[in-house]
């Protein structure tokens, strides 16, 4: 089972990357925004994967 600390750390990273993504969306080049979107997706998949493990 995944520890609560690992879940909290992943959730924090997701929130941080979402903020970066939103900032790039408003003021940055599209390439940076798309990179940030990919990072958020990857972190969310990682969290889901960790939560599914027994």
C-alpha positions, 0 to 999 in steps of 0.5 A: 500500500502506498504511504499517505506521504507519497500520495500527499507529495504527488498531489502537491506536485500536481498542484504545482504543475497545474499552476505552472500550466495555467501560467504558461497558458496565459502568458507563455508560448504554446510549446511550454503550455503543452509541456506543462499539460503533459507533466500534469497528465503524467503525474496524475497517471503516476498517482492513479497507478500508485493508488491501484497497487495493493 
